[in-house]
Amino acid sequence: MGKNSRLASGFGVMAAGVALLVGAATGVAGAERALTAQEQVFVSYLQAHGELLQDQDQQLAAIDVGKTDCTALASGITKEQLSEQLPGGAAEKEEALLFLDAATAAGSLCG
């Protein structure tokens, strides 16, 4: 099987907290939502490359990371410039580059 994603796991905790706050504000706690076609392509790409996004909270957190990459790219930052700015060691950069590749894959979030 694949590896656990430190990036997605960390953001999963944050997304779970946000989902809880939004759910409390709207009166709907823990409601699941269907992924859009672009989001599904993104998640499938990550899973095909070994990322274990085991629940929807982790998937939505990963999607948030991908959308942030798309926003940066749309503002004129190139993929190469963005990858140079990524924090962390080699393993973290490799994982962040995977998220960037997933976001820019055909039919994915930046498409």
Backbone as a ProteinNet text record, in pm:
[ID]
protein_1_A
[PRIMARY]
MGKNSRLASGFGVMAAGVALLVGAATGVAGAERALTAQEQVFVSYLQAHGELLQDQDQQLAAIDVGKTDCTALASGITKEQLSEQLPGGAAEKEEALLFLDAATAAGSLCG
[TERTIARY]
84.5	0	88.5	26.9	100.3	140.4	191.7	237.9	132.9	137.7	49.6	103	20.2	59.8	66.8	188.3	202.4	133.1	146.7	85.5	-66.3	-122.4	-267.5	-319	-244.8	-288.5	-294	-191.1	-188.4	-300.8	-321.6	-430	-564.9	-568.5	-692.3	-742.2	-651.1	-689	-748.1	-681.9	-731.6	-868.2	-882.4	-1009.5	-1120.5	-1088.2	-1188.9	-1238.8	-1147.3	-1186.3	-1273	-1235	-1314.4	-1450.9	-1455.2	-1583.3	-1673.3	-1613.4	-1690.5	-1747.8	-1666.3	-1713.3	-1822.2	-1800.1	-1900.3	-2027.4	-2011.6	-2128.6	-2206.4	-2135.5	-2202.8	-2274.3	-2211.4	-2271.4	-2395.3	-2395.1	-2507.6	-2606.1	-2569.9	-2657.3	-2643.5	-2543.2	-2520.7	-2379.7	-2366.3	-2234.6	-2200.7	-2079.9	-2030.8	-2098	-2158.8	-2226.3	-2122.8	-2143.1	-2054.1	-2103.3	-2009.1	-2047.4	-1979.3	-2040	-1981.8	-1870.4	-1762.4	-1651.9	-1690.5	-1644.4	-1664.9	-1576.8	-1598.7	-1518.3	-1371	-1341.6	-1203.2	-1140.7	-1216.6	-1165.4	-1138.4	-1224.6	-1205.8	-1080.8	-1054.8	-932.9	-811	-814.9	-704.9	-680.4	-785	-773.4	-726.4	-779.8	-740.4	-593	-545.8	-404.8	-317.5	-352.6	-274.2	-276.2	-392.8	-404.4	-326.8	-325.8	-251.2	-100.9	-58.1	83.5	117.3	30.4	63.4	13.8	-59.6	-112.6	-238	-240.6	-356.6	-447.1	-547.2	-647.3	-769	-768.8	-861.3	-1002.9	-1020.9	-1156.9	-1177.4	-1300.6	-1331.9	-1263.3	-1242.8	-1172.6	-1032	-960.9	-826.8	-832.3	-931.7	-945.7	-971.7	-1062.6	-1095.2	-976.1	-898.4	-779.2	-677.4	-660	-568.3	-616.8	-746.8	-805.2	-777.9	-787.9	-756.8	-612.8	-520.6	-379.7	-367	-432.4	-428.3	-485.8	-595.4	-656.1	-565.7	-492.1	-395.8	-286.5	-240.6	-142.6	-198.9	-324.4	-387.7	-394.1	-427.3	-435	-298.8	-194.8	-59	-21.1	-52.2	-21.2	-99.7	-226.2	-309.6	-260	-188.3	-136.9	-8.6	38.7	155.6	282	276.9	392.6	402	520.9	537.6	547.6	527.4	536.6	677.1	778.5	916	941	891.4	907.4	836.7	718.1	641.3	712.9	766.9	835.6	962.3	1028.1	1148.4	1114.4	993.8	952.3	898.5	885.9	826.9	917.1	860.2	940.5	968	1057.8	1081.6	1199.2	1222.7	1330.4	1289.6	1374	1351.1	1220.1	1187.1	1064.3	941.3	942.9	828.9	814	927.9	921.4	870.6	915	868.4	717.4	667.4	524	448.8	501.2	436.3	436.3	543.5	547.7	445.1	421.4	317.8	181.8	154.3	28.3	17.7	127.3	129.6	105.4	170.7	148.8	4.3	-53.2	-192.4	-287.5	-259.4	-347.3	-342.1	-226.8	-211.8	-232.7	-265.6	-292.8	-417.1	-422.2	-536.2	-666.3	-761.7	-893.7	-899.1	-788.1	-782	-816.9	-779.5	-822.3	-785.1	-667	-623	-668.2	-741.5	-780.8	-896.2
-118.3	0	123.8	241.2	366.5	416.6	534.1	594.7	690.6	716.6	817.6	954.1	1044.6	1177.8	1267	1311.5	1403	1535.4	1581.1	1706.7	1696.9	1593.5	1577.6	1552.2	1476.4	1448	1575.3	1658	1784.1	1875.6	1884.5	1968.5	1904.8	1771.4	1702.5	1743	1759.1	1803.8	1944.1	2030.8	2167.6	2167.2	2087.7	2082.8	2027.4	1929.5	1873.3	1979.9	2061.1	2170.3	2272.5	2307.7	2402.6	2344	2215.9	2150.9	2149.8	2126.9	2126.7	2265.5	2368.9	2506.2	2543.6	2510	2540.5	2461.6	2333.8	2251.5	2307.1	2352.5	2410.3	2539.1	2618.1	2745.3	2724	2617.9	2593.8	2492.5	2431.3	2331.4	2193.6	2174.2	2045.3	2000.5	1910.2	1862.8	1734	1728.1	1605.7	1567.8	1662.4	1631.4	1602.8	1494.3	1458.8	1530.4	1557.5	1617.1	1541.6	1542.2	1474.8	1560.8	1496	1567.7	1603.3	1720.6	1757.1	1667.4	1670.4	1589	1628.4	1757.8	1804.3	1758.6	1767.2	1723.3	1573.2	1496.9	1351.8	1317.1	1388.8	1366.2	1393	1501.5	1538.2	1429.4	1387.3	1284.2	1152.4	1115.3	990.3	992.9	1106.4	1121.6	1097.2	1162.3	1144.8	999.5	938.2	799.3	705.4	732.7	650.1	660	768.6	789.2	762	687.6	637.5	717.1	823.7	900.3	832.6	806.7	744.8	853.6	885.9	984	901.7	856.9	753.7	801.3	928.1	975.5	1108.9	1154.3	1276	1398.2	1401.6	1514.8	1527.2	1416.3	1419.2	1458.4	1409	1444.7	1593.8	1647	1789.9	1876.9	1832	1906.6	1907.1	1793.4	1785.1	1875.1	1876.1	1961.5	2108.6	2147.6	2285.3	2320.7	2226.9	2249.1	2265.9	2179.4	2188.9	2319.1	2363.5	2489.8	2608.2	2600	2705.1	2709.9	2592.6	2587.1	2651.6	2623.1	2680.3	2832.9	2882.6	3027.6	3091.5	3029.1	3081.5	3081.4	2973.5	2964.8	3068.8	3090.3	3188.4	3330.8	3354.2	3488.1	3517.5	3419.3	3442.1	3372.8	3306	3230.5	3103.2	3073.5	2951.6	2831.3	2714.8	2590.9	2576.1	2613.8	2604.8	2700.5	2825.2	2921.6	2873.8	2820.7	2771.9	2655.5	2564	2448.9	2490.9	2596.9	2646.6	2707.1	2756.9	2824	2727.2	2601.1	2504.7	2481.4	2483	2460.5	2312.7	2285.2	2147.7	2083.4	1960.3	1881.1	1816.7	1727	1662.6	1585.2	1511.3	1431.7	1521.5	1629.4	1721.7	1791.5	1830.1	1894.4	1797.5	1673.2	1571.9	1555.1	1550.6	1536.2	1659.6	1777.4	1900.6	1910.8	1864.7	1863.7	1767.3	1656.4	1562	1630.3	1706.9	1779.6	1881.4	1948.7	2045.6	1977.3	1862.9	1786.4	1739.1	1694.8	1649.4	1764	1880.8	1996.5	2042.5	2024	2071.3	1961.4	1840.4	1730.5	1763.1	1706.6	1729.4	1694.2	1787.2	1764.9	1786.3	1828.5	1844.4	1987.4	2024.4	2149.4	2275.3	2279.7	2400.1	2402.5	2298.5	2285	2364.1
0	0	0	4	-1.6	134.7	132.7	256.7	309.6	437	494.7	458.5	428.9	391	513.2	545.1	658.6	628.4	504.8	465.7	473	413.2	413.9	554.7	634.3	771	852.9	840.7	914.3	872.6	742.1	695.4	725.1	737.6	771.7	908.4	1002.2	1136.4	1127.7	1049.9	1034.2	965.9	858.9	786.4	873.4	956.2	1045.9	1142.8	1193.8	1283.7	1213.9	1090.6	1012.6	982.8	944.5	914.7	1037.4	1152.8	1276.3	1303.9	1285	1306.6	1206.5	1080.1	977.9	1004.8	1040.3	1071.6	1188	1290.7	1407	1369.2	1283.5	1242.7	1156.8	1076.3	987	1043.2	1154.5	1214.7	1154.1	1068.5	1005.1	1040.4	1133.4	1174.6	1101.4	1050	988.3	858	789.6	663.6	555.3	482.9	373	248.1	158.2	31	-80.8	-194.7	-310.1	-366.7	-407.9	-470.2	-613.1	-658.5	-797.8	-884.1	-1013.8	-1105.3	-1095.7	-1089.2	-1078.2	-946.3	-838.6	-708.6	-709.4	-774.6	-781.5	-860.7	-970.8	-1048.9	-960.9	-885.2	-795.9	-691.4	-623.1	-518.7	-579.9	-692.9	-759.3	-798.5	-845.9	-882.5	-760.2	-649.1	-526.1	-479.4	-481.2	-436.7	-528	-657.4	-752.3	-728.5	-665	-635.9	-489.3	-420.6	-288.3	-169.6	-190.8	-78.3	-24.5	104.2	167.1	223	147.7	191.7	231.4	356.5	400.3	426.9	451.7	475.2	405.1	406.7	333.5	393.9	523.1	583.6	526.4	513.8	455.7	308.2	236.4	95.5	79.1	160.6	151	191.2	289.1	328.5	215.1	150.3	37	-76.4	-100.1	-203.8	-173.5	-47.4	-8.5	-43.1	-19.3	-54.2	-205.1	-280.5	-426	-477.9	-418.8	-462.1	-430.1	-319.8	-286.5	-392.6	-437.1	-545.3	-671.7	-704.1	-822.7	-813.2	-695.6	-674.8	-697.5	-644.1	-662.8	-810.1	-879.7	-1022.5	-1102.1	-1065.4	-1135.1	-1114.1	-1004.5	-976.9	-1053.3	-1130.6	-1214.3	-1168.1	-1056	-1009.3	-1093.1	-1141.7	-1220.6	-1127.9	-1185.9	-1109.1	-1048.7	-1126.2	-1079.3	-963.2	-974.6	-865.6	-740.2	-756.9	-642.3	-574.9	-654.6	-596.5	-522.5	-566.7	-498.3	-362.7	-346.8	-223.7	-118.7	-152.7	-60.5	59.8	179.1	299.7	322.4	413	455.9	387.2	427.2	371.1	240.7	193.4	63.8	59.8	165.3	165.9	162	237.1	238.5	103.9	43.3	-87.9	-193.9	-185.1	-280.5	-271	-148.1	-128.1	-175.8	-145.9	-189.3	-341.8	-406.3	-552.1	-609.6	-539.8	-582.9	-580.4	-474.6	-466.3	-579.9	-610.5	-718.6	-853	-874.3	-998	-1008.1	-896.7	-896.2	-929.9	-874.8	-898.8	-1044.1	-1109.9	-1247.4	-1350.9	-1306.7	-1401.5	-1484.2	-1602.7	-1692.2	-1622.7	-1626.3	-1567.3	-1416.8	-1357.4	-1212.8	-1172.4	-1051.3	-988.7	-1067.1	-1125.8	-1196.6	-1341.9	-1383.1	-1522.3	-1556.4
[MASK]
+++++++++++++++++++++++++++++++++++++++++++++++++++++++++++++++++++++++++++++++++++++++++++++++++++++++++++++++

